[in-house]
Each structure stands twice: as C-alpha cells, then as structure tokens.
Amino acid sequence: MKRHRFEPARLIAGLTALTLGTGYGLDALGLWQAPGLWLFLALPAGLLLSGVTAAVWATIRRHRIPHTDDAPPLTHS
C-alpha cells in the first residue's frame, strides 16, 4: 500500500466534521441538548483553523531542507 504524507489540515477538518456530526446526532437522539449557536459556529471556526494550519504546514515544507537520494546509505555495524 502506498503511504501518503501527513497533512494536519485534513486531520483538523475531519475532526471538525466528526465532532459536528456527533453533536448533531446526539442532539437528534435527545441524549445531549446542543447549544445551536455553538454547533453553527463550530464549522467556520474549524475550517478557519484548518486553513491556517494548511498555510503554516506549506510554509514549513517549503523552507525545509530537501531530501536527496544521493546520500550514502546508512549501515549498521
């Protein structure tokens, strides 16, 4: 299986969606009385945090020293 690089912005967006879905689901079942404004504002806040994280992560990747495959392999003795 091909490995994918870690993207923290997608993690934050996914956690935001999971949290909102859980909140609305618990509210629909009557197990939790969700404050409507909290759930309504959580989506833009999560997406904003995800966008800021993506911008910071792109800046970090851009300024990181590039990995070269010309380096000699490490040997264990």
Backbone as a printed PyTorch tensor [residue, N CA C, xyz], in Angstrom:
tensor([[[  0.8420,  -1.1710,   0.0000],
         [  0.0000,   0.0000,   0.0000],
         [  0.8970,   1.2470,   0.0000]],

        [[  0.5650,   2.1770,  -0.8450],
         [  1.3470,   3.4070,  -0.9420],
         [  1.0780,   4.2920,   0.2760]],

        [[  2.1420,   4.7870,   0.8660],
         [  1.9940,   5.6690,   2.0260],
         [  1.7460,   7.0870,   1.5590]],

        [[  0.8960,   7.7840,   2.2860],
         [  0.5840,   9.1720,   1.9820],
         [  1.2770,  10.0530,   2.9950]],

        [[  1.6410,  11.2450,   2.5690],
         [  2.2770,  12.1540,   3.5150],
         [  1.2270,  12.7180,   4.4710]],

        [[  1.6770,  13.0580,   5.6570],
         [  0.7970,  13.5500,   6.7120],
         [  0.3740,  14.9730,   6.3910]],

        [[ -0.9240,  15.2280,   6.4600],
         [ -1.4650,  16.5610,   6.2320],
         [ -2.3430,  16.9440,   7.4190]],

        [[ -1.8040,  17.7700,   8.3300],
         [ -2.5480,  18.1070,   9.5450],
         [ -3.8240,  18.9020,   9.2780]],

        [[ -3.8890,  19.6510,   8.1950],
         [ -5.1000,  20.4170,   7.8900],
         [ -6.2780,  19.4830,   7.6110]],

        [[ -6.0320,  18.3980,   6.9190],
         [ -7.1030,  17.4300,   6.6670],
         [ -7.5310,  16.7370,   7.9490]],

        [[ -6.5790,  16.5030,   8.8410],
         [ -6.9080,  15.9170,  10.1300],
         [ -7.8320,  16.8410,  10.9190]],

        [[ -7.5260,  18.1180,  10.9550],
         [ -8.3520,  19.0810,  11.6860],
         [ -9.7300,  19.2030,  11.0510]],

        [[ -9.7990,  19.2550,   9.7330],
         [-11.0930,  19.3380,   9.0530],
         [-11.9240,  18.0850,   9.3180]],

        [[-11.2980,  16.9340,   9.3060],
         [-12.0120,  15.6870,   9.5870],
         [-12.5100,  15.6130,  11.0180]],

        [[-11.6790,  16.0370,  11.9580],
         [-12.1020,  16.0430,  13.3580],
         [-13.2400,  17.0320,  13.5880]],

        [[-13.2020,  18.1560,  12.8900],
         [-14.2910,  19.1350,  12.9900],
         [-15.5910,  18.5280,  12.4810]],

        [[-15.5430,  17.8820,  11.3360],
         [-16.7500,  17.2590,  10.7780],
         [-17.2620,  16.1340,  11.6750]],

        [[-16.3440,  15.3460,  12.2240],
         [-16.7340,  14.2610,  13.1180],
         [-17.3870,  14.8000,  14.3930]],

        [[-16.8330,  15.8630,  14.9430],
         [-17.3900,  16.4790,  16.1420],
         [-18.7820,  17.0510,  15.8760]],

        [[-18.9290,  17.7490,  14.7580],
         [-20.2370,  18.3140,  14.4250],
         [-21.2730,  17.2240,  14.1760]],

        [[-20.8910,  16.1940,  13.4620],
         [-21.8110,  15.0900,  13.2110],
         [-22.2360,  14.4000,  14.4990]],

        [[-21.2820,  14.2030,  15.3950],
         [-21.6030,  13.5970,  16.6870],
         [-22.5270,  14.5020,  17.4990]],

        [[-22.2400,  15.7930,  17.5010],
         [-23.0770,  16.7400,  18.2410],
         [-24.4940,  16.7780,  17.7310]],

        [[-24.6560,  16.8630,  16.4180],
         [-26.0000,  16.8790,  15.8420],
         [-26.7100,  15.5360,  16.0460]],

        [[-25.9580,  14.4450,  15.9660],
         [-26.5610,  13.1270,  16.1860],
         [-27.0500,  12.9490,  17.6140]],

        [[-26.2350,  13.3460,  18.5760],
         [-26.6420,  13.2500,  19.9800],
         [-27.8220,  14.1640,  20.2730]],

        [[-27.8510,  15.3260,  19.6340],
         [-28.9780,  16.2470,  19.8120],
         [-30.2560,  15.6500,  19.2140]],

        [[-30.1390,  15.0050,  18.0650],
         [-31.3070,  14.4010,  17.4280],
         [-31.8520,  13.2280,  18.2460]],

        [[-30.9620,  12.4940,  18.9190],
         [-31.3970,  11.3740,  19.7460],
         [-31.9260,  11.8190,  21.1040]],

        [[-31.7070,  13.0730,  21.4370],
         [-32.1650,  13.5890,  22.7160],
         [-31.2360,  13.2810,  23.8750]],

        [[-30.0290,  12.8120,  23.5680],
         [-29.0730,  12.4790,  24.6210],
         [-28.2790,  13.6920,  25.1000]],

        [[-28.2520,  14.7270,  24.3030],
         [-27.4920,  15.9170,  24.6570],
         [-28.2160,  17.1230,  24.0750]],

        [[-28.3940,  18.1300,  24.8720],
         [-29.0460,  19.3480,  24.3990],
         [-27.9550,  20.2780,  23.8780]],

        [[-27.7330,  20.2650,  22.5860],
         [-26.6590,  21.0450,  21.9800],
         [-27.0650,  22.5050,  21.8520]],

        [[-26.1950,  23.4050,  22.2890],
         [-26.4720,  24.8150,  22.0430],
         [-26.3590,  25.0940,  20.5420]],

        [[-27.4210,  25.5950,  19.9400],
         [-27.4720,  25.7730,  18.4900],
         [-26.3920,  26.6730,  17.9450]],

        [[-26.0920,  27.7480,  18.6600],
         [-25.0720,  28.6750,  18.1800],
         [-23.6900,  28.0290,  18.1860]],

        [[-23.4290,  27.1900,  19.1870],
         [-22.1240,  26.5340,  19.2810],
         [-21.8930,  25.6400,  18.0670]],

        [[-22.8790,  24.8290,  17.7320],
         [-22.7180,  23.9340,  16.5870],
         [-22.6670,  24.7110,  15.2760]],

        [[-23.3970,  25.8000,  15.2080],
         [-23.4110,  26.5960,  13.9850],
         [-22.0660,  27.2890,  13.7560]],

        [[-21.4260,  27.7700,  14.8250],
         [-20.1460,  28.4730,  14.6890],
         [-18.9370,  27.5490,  14.6910]],

        [[-19.1300,  26.2950,  15.0650],
         [-18.0060,  25.3620,  15.1050],
         [-17.4860,  25.0360,  13.7000]],

        [[-18.3690,  25.0020,  12.7240],
         [-17.9340,  24.6840,  11.3520],
         [-17.0150,  25.7590,  10.7810]],

        [[-17.3980,  27.0400,  10.7750],
         [-16.4630,  28.0390,  10.2450],
         [-15.1770,  28.1340,  11.0620]],

        [[-15.2790,  27.9520,  12.3720],
         [-14.0730,  28.0040,  13.2040],
         [-13.1310,  26.8530,  12.8660]],

        [[-13.6750,  25.6570,  12.6790],
         [-12.8520,  24.5050,  12.3160],
         [-12.2260,  24.6510,  10.9430]],

        [[-12.9910,  25.1850,  10.0040],
         [-12.4470,  25.3750,   8.6540],
         [-11.3860,  26.4790,   8.6320]],

        [[-11.5860,  27.5150,   9.4360],
         [-10.5760,  28.5700,   9.5390],
         [ -9.2870,  28.0200,  10.1450]],

        [[ -9.4110,  27.2430,  11.2070],
         [ -8.2390,  26.6330,  11.8260],
         [ -7.5430,  25.6880,  10.8530]],

        [[ -8.3120,  24.9590,  10.0820],
         [ -7.7440,  24.0600,   9.0820],
         [ -6.9870,  24.8320,   7.9990]],

        [[ -7.5320,  25.9680,   7.5690],
         [ -6.8510,  26.7940,   6.5630],
         [ -5.5570,  27.3960,   7.0770]],

        [[ -5.5780,  27.8690,   8.3130],
         [ -4.3510,  28.4180,   8.9090],
         [ -3.3000,  27.3190,   9.0460]],

        [[ -3.7350,  26.1370,   9.4740],
         [ -2.8120,  25.0140,   9.6030],
         [ -2.2100,  24.6330,   8.2540]],

        [[ -3.0140,  24.6350,   7.2060],
         [ -2.5110,  24.3120,   5.8650],
         [ -1.4720,  25.3370,   5.4090]],

        [[ -1.7090,  26.6150,   5.6990],
         [ -0.7630,  27.6510,   5.2980],
         [  0.5610,  27.5070,   6.0580]],

        [[  0.4700,  27.2520,   7.3550],
         [  1.6950,  27.0800,   8.1530],
         [  2.4430,  25.8290,   7.7130]],

        [[  1.7220,  24.7360,   7.4740],
         [  2.3560,  23.4920,   7.0570],
         [  3.0340,  23.6500,   5.6900]],

        [[  2.4200,  24.3790,   4.7710],
         [  3.0320,  24.6090,   3.4610],
         [  4.2950,  25.4450,   3.5920]],

        [[  4.2740,  26.4280,   4.4870],
         [  5.4650,  27.2550,   4.7110],
         [  6.5870,  26.4210,   5.3020]],

        [[  6.2650,  25.5540,   6.2380],
         [  7.2910,  24.6950,   6.8440],
         [  7.8790,  23.7660,   5.7990]],

        [[  7.0390,  23.1580,   4.9660],
         [  7.5450,  22.2500,   3.9240],
         [  8.4060,  22.9840,   2.9100]],

        [[  8.0460,  24.2220,   2.5970],
         [  8.7900,  24.9870,   1.6000],
         [ 10.1900,  25.3370,   2.0920]],

        [[ 10.3250,  25.5930,   3.3880],
         [ 11.6130,  26.0190,   3.9350],
         [ 12.4400,  24.8700,   4.4910]],

        [[ 11.9280,  23.6660,   4.4290],
         [ 12.6620,  22.5080,   4.9100],
         [ 13.7590,  22.1550,   3.9120]],

        [[ 14.8510,  21.6080,   4.4040],
         [ 15.9500,  21.1870,   3.5270],
         [ 15.4530,  20.0050,   2.6940]],

        [[ 15.6090,  20.0800,   1.3690],
         [ 15.1100,  18.9780,   0.5310],
         [ 15.8890,  17.6880,   0.7840]],

        [[ 15.1700,  16.5870,   0.7710],
         [ 15.7750,  15.2720,   0.9610],
         [ 16.3640,  14.8160,  -0.3770]],

        [[ 17.6280,  14.4460,  -0.3510],
         [ 18.2650,  13.9910,  -1.5900],
         [ 18.5050,  12.4890,  -1.4920]],

        [[ 18.3630,  11.8440,  -2.6050],
         [ 18.6040,  10.3930,  -2.6540],
         [ 20.0720,  10.0910,  -2.9660]],

        [[ 20.8980,  11.1480,  -3.1060],
         [ 22.3190,  10.9420,  -3.4110],
         [ 23.1280,  10.6570,  -2.1650]],

        [[ 22.5260,  10.7400,  -1.0000],
         [ 23.2630,  10.4940,   0.2330],
         [ 23.6040,   9.0140,   0.3310]],

        [[ 24.7760,   8.7160,   0.9060],
         [ 25.1440,   7.2960,   1.0540],
         [ 24.2240,   6.6130,   2.0590]],

        [[ 23.9230,   5.3470,   1.8200],
         [ 23.0290,   4.6250,   2.7290],
         [ 23.6780,   4.4270,   4.0950]],

        [[ 22.8630,   4.4260,   5.1120],
         [ 23.3650,   4.1910,   6.4660],
         [ 23.5720,   2.6920,   6.6510]],

        [[ 24.6680,   2.3500,   7.2650],
         [ 24.9360,   0.9450,   7.5440],
         [ 24.9950,   0.7360,   9.0420]],

        [[ 24.4960,  -0.3730,   9.4680],
         [ 24.5470,  -0.7200,  10.8870],
         [ 25.6840,  -1.6930,  11.1070]],

        [[ 26.5260,  -1.3820,  12.1050],
         [ 27.6340,  -2.2940,  12.3600],
         [ 27.4870,  -3.0000,  13.6710]]])
